Amino acid sequence: MTRRPDKLSEDDRVLWNLVARTAKP
């Protein structure tokens, strides 16, 4: 990912949070 968390919008942040939770090993 080339995008930075500070540049991501709130929606993207929430999405990333969900992905990180589901992508947990």
C-alpha positions as CSV (number, residue, x, y, z in Angstrom):
1,M,0.0,0.0,0.0
2,T,1.4,3.4,-1.0
3,R,-1.3,5.4,0.8
4,R,-0.5,6.6,4.3
5,P,-2.9,6.3,7.3
6,D,-2.9,10.1,7.8
7,K,-4.0,10.6,4.2
8,L,-6.8,8.0,4.5
9,S,-10.3,9.2,5.1
10,E,-12.3,8.1,8.1
11,D,-14.2,5.6,6.0
12,D,-10.9,4.1,4.8
13,R,-9.7,4.0,8.4
14,V,-12.7,2.1,9.6
15,L,-12.4,-0.3,6.7
16,W,-8.7,-0.9,7.4
17,N,-9.6,-1.5,11.1
18,L,-12.1,-4.2,10.0
19,V,-9.6,-5.7,7.6
20,A,-6.9,-5.8,10.2
21,R,-9.3,-7.5,12.6
22,T,-10.3,-10.1,10.0
23,A,-6.8,-10.5,8.7
24,K,-5.5,-11.5,12.1
25,P,-3.7,-14.8,12.0
